[in-house]
Amino acid sequence: MTTDVDALRQFVHGSSLDAKTRARLEEAVPEEFFTVPGGLTAPDRHALTYERLRRAGLAAPPAGELLADPPALCALLERAAIADPPLFHMMLLHYTLALGPIVRFGAGQQETQPLRESLESMASFGTLLMTEVGRSNSHLSPRTVARHDPATGGFVLSTPDVQAAKFPTNTAHPDLPKTAAVYATLVHGGQERGVFVFAVPLRGPGGAVPPGVRIVPAPETTGLQIDYAAVLLEDVRVPYEAWLRDGAGIGADGAFHDPHGPAAARLTRSMGIAPPVWRAVVSASAAITRASAGMLLAHSAGRSTLGRLAPRRPLTDYRNQQEAVLGALASAYALTAVAAHVTTPRPPGEAAGEDPNRSADAAGGPATAWAPWSAVDRDLALLKAAATVQAQETVSACRVHSGAPGFAAVERLNAYRGLTHAYQNAGGDNELILYDTARAMADRDRYVPPEPELGPPDDGDLDSPRVWLFLARDAERRMRDRLAGRVEAALRDGQDAFTAWNGNLALAERTATACADRIILEILAAAAGAGPRALGPVLRLHALDRLERRAAGLLNEGVVPPGILDELWAARRRTCDELAPRAAELAAAFDLPAPVTAPTAFLA
């Protein structure tokens, strides 16, 4: 007989991975990876992370299989994130941002096979050289250039000055081989031909640096402990085969050709390696939120208080702590639903770009102004931004509600918080993603606003998913209309595009956030309808929490009347009363490895 815990466990784990594959992924990231020995210096810590990465890569399924199987790759990265956030970051870079471009853009180029094999065998570790330290939005126009050398047939890669240095990169460790995916502007025939990727060995066996490569280690940091460094390329010569040309080429006559369009289109295409990153980041956000919620419950359950209102009262009898625990569990299940949504292949007829309210493909995404990401996949980029914000809020709340032990006795919550903070910017800056989303919404660029409805269904009962969706859709449409009206009015008054948008960035951010809320609530409503019975109340709690956080915007847009917070609080109390007896079951379905929720041991 299937219990509620069994049904929830199946929801958490999904159905796409068989038991054999899941066991292999657990072997790749064993329980010993969930603790870090004390007393390590920063270089020792980095060396440990790379050794774990090597072991994981050799024990996991082959890299090519993982890159072709998003649920499997995300499951591996989820486990790495829970175990050791720096390991997750290194693994993500290695698979998706170093090996991924070779597989995708170097397809059919036999010359790239040695580099691919070195990464797949973990003989070399992958790194990414994309952003540049001296200018914001450097993705759009890297100053690092690659010039074709007719004499050798190869290319010369150069960063013109320190402001164009590639940063951040994980290249500082002096003893390890590194292979980089370098993003550079290809200049040929006196013209910029677009941003392309070049596969470049940055460190050989033993860490030796080739001529022209200069690596400058960054100061140590505790936020997300990586061997950060800036890299400058000073007339680095690479063979023609290092160019991951993706169908482009330079003929024997010296003529350049690119079947995928002009330079702007090439930029979007070269940034097309981002979707695997975003899927992994959403999945990791869900995973560390589950772990954080489990840790908070373990801290809170059975803990008594000495408050004078009711001495010896259990901590979770207090509404603030109870709602924090249950809210964290609800956030974990909500992000798990979002992760399942982004890693599930879309059926025929629902491919990206076919529905104007779904993600666009690289050839037909909305125009972008601040970053290239929305042009690659609008909704997936937006969900990455929303997931990292939600994870950061939940992890931070779990740390605060765990008191001093959450900050000082267990490093895990601080490490999770560092990871969520890092990915507010890494993998595409969240604010820039929101601004480009809002611009596409205002311009109706591959976007159709939700249809207006006469009023909230089900008598406005906040327990109803139909009511959540009505409120979210109404807010999104109203904000979009007001944003579009303000920008259009500014342009009619003679303002240039920068001034018109610069004066409305706060509304733009809220508008795009409203779009993300609507998408997430649609995912939750679908999951609640199709998932196990026990899932409905916990997703409802997250929906109520999300609506409470958006109450100011809902009131400002006239979507709800005054008094909505009282209604939301009452609905949340009812839902928490329903869920409180089942908190342990909700956490048990996460199947967290024992070290995650183990009691603090330093006093033993």
Disulfide bonds with the S-S distance in Angstrom:
none
